[in-house]
Amino acid sequence: MSVPQVARKIVTAIPGPKSQALEEEHHRYVSAGVGQGMPVFAETASGSTITDVDGNRFIDLASGIAVTGVGNCAPEVVAAVQEEVAKLTHTNFATTPYANYVEVCKKLAEHTPGDFAKKSVLVNSGAEAVENAIKIARKYTGRSAVVVMENAFHGRTNLTMAMTTKSMPYKQGMGAIMENVVAQELHAHGFDLYYFNTNRLGEVDFMVQSGRIVLPVEVKSGNDWTKRKVLDNVLAVDDWALNKAYVLCKGNVRQDGRITYLPLYMSMFLEPERRPESMIFDLDLSALRQ
């Protein structure tokens, strides 16, 4: 595959006047949640170079993020795209299928190692691929838990962001994410979950009923998982007679007084105690007749 290569050149200050004007419109009309790594705006590209709107040409060291493995504007790729969009733009394959989707899945099967049957689903982004892989695995295995590697990146959707253990810059200020994942896991295992919050004692992520026992449970996805003021407040209420609490966190298994620290992944192994079949007692009232 041949890709035209052109020399880099600088013809204006960086950023140039056209890029500066677009930058102002970017701040005015584009959501602040969309980042911008470079101060210039691209207009054309070829091979490993990219040219901005002011005519400055740079070596493109970031194109791999967008999966341009064959370089920018490879003639064969351009021709194939132009030919295809002239025939068919979109049908939604799940509604009206077309041959190219099947052909791509066939090619993936041919290039995937192993002598087992291989099937694919084609989606728009990495996060969508991860989410669909999890849904397929959950449906097939009947299991709901997901184990991820620490400091791995999986995406920016709600589920993939929960799987991404690196808080900055992906989860900072996003509120409860891992708590929701743990809640789904505990509920799937048969726990009854209750939210607890008072001005005097503070907020506990979950009050979990297990048989006749009520357990306070905190989920700590950050590095401050040893902070437990609220749990100490709740356990100190004598009238409630709470004997223990759990903290699901990034640390290892550890016992500290009445509080047990467990790694987050162990939420998949917790099972509730069976409830008594009846909490009603039959009393002998025959003596009242005498």
Secondary structure as GFF3:
##gff-version 3
##sequence-region A 1 290
A	DSSP	alpha_helix	17	29	.	.	.	ID=ss1
A	DSSP	beta_strand	42	46	.	.	.	ID=ss2
A	DSSP	beta_strand	49	52	.	.	.	ID=ss3
A	DSSP	beta_strand	57	59	.	.	.	ID=ss4
A	DSSP	three_ten_helix	63	66	.	.	.	ID=ss5
A	DSSP	alpha_helix	75	87	.	.	.	ID=ss6
A	DSSP	alpha_helix	99	111	.	.	.	ID=ss7
A	DSSP	alpha_helix	126	141	.	.	.	ID=ss8
A	DSSP	alpha_helix	158	163	.	.	.	ID=ss9
A	DSSP	alpha_helix	178	188	.	.	.	ID=ss10
A	DSSP	beta_strand	192	198	.	.	.	ID=ss11
A	DSSP	beta_strand	202	210	.	.	.	ID=ss12
A	DSSP	beta_strand	213	219	.	.	.	ID=ss13
A	DSSP	alpha_helix	229	235	.	.	.	ID=ss14
A	DSSP	three_ten_helix	238	240	.	.	.	ID=ss15
A	DSSP	beta_strand	245	249	.	.	.	ID=ss16
A	DSSP	beta_strand	254	256	.	.	.	ID=ss17
A	DSSP	beta_strand	259	263	.	.	.	ID=ss18
A	DSSP	three_ten_helix	264	269	.	.	.	ID=ss19
A	DSSP	three_ten_helix	286	289	.	.	.	ID=ss20
###
